[in-house]
Amino acid sequence: MRFFIVLVVLLIALNLKISLAQFNIPQCIQKKIDSILAEPVWNPPATIRKYSYNNKPTYLLSSNCCDQFNDLYDKSCNRICAPSGGFTGQGDGQCRDFYQTAKFLGDVWVDKRSREK
């Protein structure tokens, strides 16, 4: 019985550690979130998704409206490319392999504010 309790506690601790690591948002990405929250709700609402691209963590930010690029940033908020968006929906052409090679790691943030007043 004691072994079972220790095992359960270890599994809970491991799960908590993994959950916290998933939400380790770089400070510059948090600043982008804060900036978006200072604006009216975008249409469609803003999202930030984490990917592994070229074996590095990256963050895909949605645009605030139509025909604009969805920019991809590294963990220091250096813009890498725009894999999607723009007039064609195909991005800026600088990372054409993104959706074939990047691994989706999860949603970092989704603006859940209502557009209704």
MITOR-924319 format. One record per residue (C-alpha): z, y, x; residue number from 1; residue in three letters. Coordinates in Angstrom, 2 decimals, padded with zeros to 5 digits. Layout:
% MITOR-924319
<node zz="Z" yy="Y" xx="X" num="NUM" residuo="ala"/>
...
This chain:
% MITOR-924319
<node zz="000.00" yy="000.00" xx="000.00" num="1" residuo="met"/>
<node zz="000.88" yy="002.39" xx="002.81" num="2" residuo="arg"/>
<node zz="-002.48" yy="001.71" xx="004.46" num="3" residuo="phe"/>
<node zz="-004.25" yy="002.54" xx="001.20" num="4" residuo="phe"/>
<node zz="-002.43" yy="005.88" xx="000.87" num="5" residuo="ile"/>
<node zz="-003.23" yy="006.82" xx="004.48" num="6" residuo="val"/>
<node zz="-006.87" yy="005.87" xx="003.93" num="7" residuo="leu"/>
<node zz="-007.11" yy="007.99" xx="000.78" num="8" residuo="val"/>
<node zz="-005.51" yy="010.98" xx="002.53" num="9" residuo="val"/>
<node zz="-007.93" yy="010.65" xx="005.46" num="10" residuo="leu"/>
<node zz="-010.92" yy="010.44" xx="003.14" num="11" residuo="leu"/>
<node zz="-009.78" yy="013.54" xx="001.25" num="12" residuo="ile"/>
<node zz="-009.25" yy="015.43" xx="004.51" num="13" residuo="ala"/>
<node zz="-012.68" yy="014.39" xx="005.80" num="14" residuo="leu"/>
<node zz="-014.33" yy="015.42" xx="002.55" num="15" residuo="asn"/>
<node zz="-012.56" yy="018.79" xx="002.64" num="16" residuo="leu"/>
<node zz="-013.66" yy="019.37" xx="006.24" num="17" residuo="lys"/>
<node zz="-017.28" yy="018.56" xx="005.36" num="18" residuo="ile"/>
<node zz="-017.14" yy="020.83" xx="002.29" num="19" residuo="ser"/>
<node zz="-015.75" yy="023.73" xx="004.31" num="20" residuo="leu"/>
<node zz="-018.40" yy="023.28" xx="007.01" num="21" residuo="ala"/>
<node zz="-021.15" yy="023.48" xx="004.41" num="22" residuo="gln"/>
<node zz="-019.93" yy="026.90" xx="003.34" num="23" residuo="phe"/>
<node zz="-019.64" yy="028.35" xx="006.84" num="24" residuo="asn"/>
<node zz="-021.89" yy="031.34" xx="006.20" num="25" residuo="ile"/>
<node zz="-022.90" yy="033.46" xx="009.19" num="26" residuo="pro"/>
<node zz="-021.55" yy="037.00" xx="008.98" num="27" residuo="gln"/>
<node zz="-025.02" yy="038.55" xx="008.88" num="28" residuo="cys"/>
<node zz="-026.00" yy="036.32" xx="005.93" num="29" residuo="ile"/>
<node zz="-022.79" yy="037.36" xx="004.16" num="30" residuo="gln"/>
<node zz="-023.81" yy="041.00" xx="004.73" num="31" residuo="lys"/>
<node zz="-027.13" yy="040.26" xx="003.02" num="32" residuo="lys"/>
<node zz="-025.24" yy="038.75" xx="000.08" num="33" residuo="ile"/>
<node zz="-022.97" yy="041.80" xx="-000.11" num="34" residuo="asp"/>
<node zz="-026.01" yy="044.08" xx="-000.03" num="35" residuo="ser"/>
<node zz="-027.68" yy="042.16" xx="-002.85" num="36" residuo="ile"/>
<node zz="-024.48" yy="042.31" xx="-004.92" num="37" residuo="leu"/>
<node zz="-024.47" yy="046.10" xx="-004.55" num="38" residuo="ala"/>
<node zz="-027.84" yy="046.20" xx="-006.35" num="39" residuo="glu"/>
<node zz="-028.76" yy="045.39" xx="-009.94" num="40" residuo="pro"/>
<node zz="-029.48" yy="041.70" xx="-010.54" num="41" residuo="val"/>
<node zz="-032.87" yy="040.72" xx="-009.20" num="42" residuo="trp"/>
<node zz="-035.53" yy="039.15" xx="-011.37" num="43" residuo="asn"/>
<node zz="-035.46" yy="036.28" xx="-010.65" num="44" residuo="pro"/>
<node zz="-031.83" yy="036.24" xx="-009.44" num="45" residuo="pro"/>
<node zz="-031.37" yy="036.07" xx="-005.67" num="46" residuo="ala"/>
<node zz="-030.84" yy="032.77" xx="-003.88" num="47" residuo="thr"/>
<node zz="-030.09" yy="031.83" xx="-000.30" num="48" residuo="ile"/>
<node zz="-030.84" yy="028.27" xx="000.74" num="49" residuo="arg"/>
<node zz="-029.97" yy="026.58" xx="004.00" num="50" residuo="lys"/>
<node zz="-032.49" yy="024.41" xx="005.82" num="51" residuo="tyr"/>
<node zz="-032.78" yy="022.74" xx="009.17" num="52" residuo="ser"/>
<node zz="-036.12" yy="023.87" xx="010.60" num="53" residuo="tyr"/>
<node zz="-037.19" yy="022.90" xx="014.11" num="54" residuo="asn"/>
<node zz="-033.70" yy="021.36" xx="014.46" num="55" residuo="asn"/>
<node zz="-032.01" yy="024.73" xx="013.90" num="56" residuo="lys"/>
<node zz="-030.09" yy="026.09" xx="010.91" num="57" residuo="pro"/>
<node zz="-032.14" yy="028.56" xx="008.90" num="58" residuo="thr"/>
<node zz="-031.64" yy="030.54" xx="005.73" num="59" residuo="tyr"/>
<node zz="-034.35" yy="031.16" xx="003.13" num="60" residuo="leu"/>
<node zz="-033.80" yy="034.31" xx="001.06" num="61" residuo="leu"/>
<node zz="-035.66" yy="034.73" xx="-002.18" num="62" residuo="ser"/>
<node zz="-037.44" yy="038.00" xx="-002.84" num="63" residuo="ser"/>
<node zz="-036.41" yy="040.43" xx="-005.54" num="64" residuo="asn"/>
<node zz="-039.66" yy="040.34" xx="-007.46" num="65" residuo="cys"/>
<node zz="-043.21" yy="039.27" xx="-007.69" num="66" residuo="cys"/>
<node zz="-045.70" yy="038.86" xx="-004.85" num="67" residuo="asp"/>
<node zz="-043.13" yy="039.50" xx="-002.12" num="68" residuo="gln"/>
<node zz="-042.42" yy="037.20" xx="000.79" num="69" residuo="phe"/>
<node zz="-039.42" yy="034.86" xx="000.77" num="70" residuo="asn"/>
<node zz="-038.12" yy="035.43" xx="004.28" num="71" residuo="asp"/>
<node zz="-036.63" yy="032.77" xx="006.55" num="72" residuo="leu"/>
<node zz="-033.88" yy="033.81" xx="008.98" num="73" residuo="tyr"/>
<node zz="-032.03" yy="032.12" xx="011.80" num="74" residuo="asp"/>
<node zz="-028.23" yy="032.11" xx="012.01" num="75" residuo="lys"/>
<node zz="-028.29" yy="035.55" xx="013.66" num="76" residuo="ser"/>
<node zz="-030.51" yy="036.98" xx="010.90" num="77" residuo="cys"/>
<node zz="-033.58" yy="037.22" xx="013.07" num="78" residuo="asn"/>
<node zz="-036.58" yy="036.90" xx="010.76" num="79" residuo="arg"/>
<node zz="-038.60" yy="033.81" xx="011.63" num="80" residuo="ile"/>
<node zz="-041.34" yy="033.87" xx="009.00" num="81" residuo="cys"/>
<node zz="-042.03" yy="033.79" xx="005.29" num="82" residuo="ala"/>
<node zz="-042.85" yy="030.22" xx="004.24" num="83" residuo="pro"/>
<node zz="-043.55" yy="031.24" xx="000.64" num="84" residuo="ser"/>
<node zz="-044.18" yy="034.21" xx="-001.58" num="85" residuo="gly"/>
<node zz="-046.70" yy="036.99" xx="-001.23" num="86" residuo="gly"/>
<node zz="-049.92" yy="037.38" xx="-003.22" num="87" residuo="phe"/>
<node zz="-051.02" yy="033.80" xx="-002.55" num="88" residuo="thr"/>
<node zz="-047.57" yy="032.23" xx="-002.80" num="89" residuo="gly"/>
<node zz="-048.21" yy="030.64" xx="000.61" num="90" residuo="gln"/>
<node zz="-046.12" yy="033.07" xx="002.66" num="91" residuo="gly"/>
<node zz="-047.22" yy="034.91" xx="005.78" num="92" residuo="asp"/>
<node zz="-048.82" yy="031.88" xx="007.46" num="93" residuo="gly"/>
<node zz="-046.40" yy="031.93" xx="010.40" num="94" residuo="gln"/>
<node zz="-044.65" yy="028.67" xx="009.48" num="95" residuo="cys"/>
<node zz="-047.16" yy="026.67" xx="007.47" num="96" residuo="arg"/>
<node zz="-045.31" yy="023.42" xx="008.22" num="97" residuo="asp"/>
<node zz="-041.98" yy="024.61" xx="006.82" num="98" residuo="phe"/>
<node zz="-041.95" yy="022.68" xx="003.55" num="99" residuo="tyr"/>
<node zz="-043.29" yy="019.54" xx="005.24" num="100" residuo="gln"/>
<node zz="-040.84" yy="019.52" xx="008.16" num="101" residuo="thr"/>
<node zz="-037.73" yy="021.46" xx="007.10" num="102" residuo="ala"/>
<node zz="-034.75" yy="019.60" xx="005.73" num="103" residuo="lys"/>
<node zz="-033.03" yy="021.19" xx="002.74" num="104" residuo="phe"/>
<node zz="-029.28" yy="021.36" xx="003.39" num="105" residuo="leu"/>
<node zz="-028.16" yy="023.06" xx="000.20" num="106" residuo="gly"/>
<node zz="-027.77" yy="026.28" xx="-001.68" num="107" residuo="asp"/>
<node zz="-025.65" yy="028.76" xx="000.26" num="108" residuo="val"/>
<node zz="-025.49" yy="031.28" xx="-002.54" num="109" residuo="trp"/>
<node zz="-027.02" yy="031.87" xx="-005.96" num="110" residuo="val"/>
<node zz="-026.52" yy="035.17" xx="-007.78" num="111" residuo="asp"/>
<node zz="-024.96" yy="034.12" xx="-011.07" num="112" residuo="lys"/>
<node zz="-024.49" yy="037.61" xx="-012.45" num="113" residuo="arg"/>
<node zz="-025.96" yy="038.22" xx="-015.87" num="114" residuo="ser"/>
<node zz="-028.83" yy="040.68" xx="-016.26" num="115" residuo="arg"/>
<node zz="-027.51" yy="041.64" xx="-019.68" num="116" residuo="glu"/>
<node zz="-025.43" yy="044.78" xx="-020.01" num="117" residuo="lys"/>
